[in-house]
Amino acid sequence: MSYFIDRRPNARHKSEVNRQRFLDRYRTHIKRSVEEAVNRRSITDMERGEKVSIPARDISEPVFQHGPGGRRTVVSPGNKEFVEGDRLKRPGGGGGGGTGEGGASNQGEGMDEFAFSLSREEFLDFVFDGLELPHLERKQLKDLEEVRPVRAGLTREGVPARINIVRSMREAQARRIAMRAPLRRALREAEEALEAEERKDPVLRNPARIQELKAEIERLEQRIEAVPFIDTFDLRYNNLIDQPQPSNKAVMFCVMDVSGSMTQAHKDIAKRFFLLLYLFLERNYEKVELVFVRHHTAAKEVDEEEFFYSRETGGTIVSSALTLVDEVIRARYPANQWNLYVAQASDGDNWDDDSTTCRQLLVKSLMPRLQYFTYVEITPHAHQALWEEYESVQADFPERFAMRQIVEGGDIYPVFRELFRRRATQ
């Protein structure tokens, strides 16, 4: 019998490491379950964790076992009833005498699924895995508040945490050499003079001179020893200055159609899409501002609460929203300082020739300044004039203008991932 004993000490947070290894191993199964959960959840239920089941047949672990052949000794528990060669009856007498509920079957086999729960953080990690804001760039210096401390040489004053030990020791060594050099020179001359005086004939020696030289040597040695190993004059500190940094701040305009042609089901789909976008930005980016715009015949900038829960409605003039976005950009978000993004959701219904006005606004004013524009049309029917006008915009800006259609709730997450998938770096 062979025994394998793992004597490795358990590291700190071992269970956390093992859990992460497990999540990485069954990433495909988990992502499939997460996608299904996102599609069936309501707006207010998007941020909680999720229970995930993995078929037991997909969970396999490596095991050690003896190969076929050879001789081996097996020790089994003893018993008082059976000896080698006895035949054992089938449990239950073969008559289906079980006590379980339901009818028995003479065919089929299977195994229970393995179920575990994902935390909120783990769930959102899988939801937004592989997503990013396209074409995010560093912009010009936005303001003096966005700075980064950088090394800028050395200084004689500073706090102990910034002391440069190597440079301080170098300065101390140089000071000791400079201060001791004339003393050592004088000491060497006094020792040579004392040695020359002591080599003289005893009759010619000058005892007073010898005592004077010895006193001088002792004085010089004391002065050399008195030179401190390090002095406050030697200390050098790393000098840090605040250097303005290029700004990579971004602003996302969330534009939602709340006109009368948008049914409650359409509005719920739009809200779920924007909620995904909101969670994605809040979780993955620290310097992204959100501007919420609702429109029917008129557009209005609103806060988060009103954007998701207001019941205001009316006719449809999409250009009012694009005009408002253009005005807000000009007033608050210069294109040379901000990365500008727009996400628009509508059912495609628009007032008469207003779709042409939307195209002109996009081509002439907005798209030259935007990093990325996404349009989601929520309708199970054929596309209308707005989609057709937007197709011409997409032809002019194929890398920075994206359009997708959502028919039902199950399309929200796939469309979201397609719009914000991580692009290959050029």
Order of alpha helices (4+ residues) and beta strands (2+ residues): alpha-alpha-beta-beta-alpha-beta-alpha-alpha-beta-beta-alpha-beta-beta-alpha-alpha-beta-alpha-beta-alpha-beta-alpha
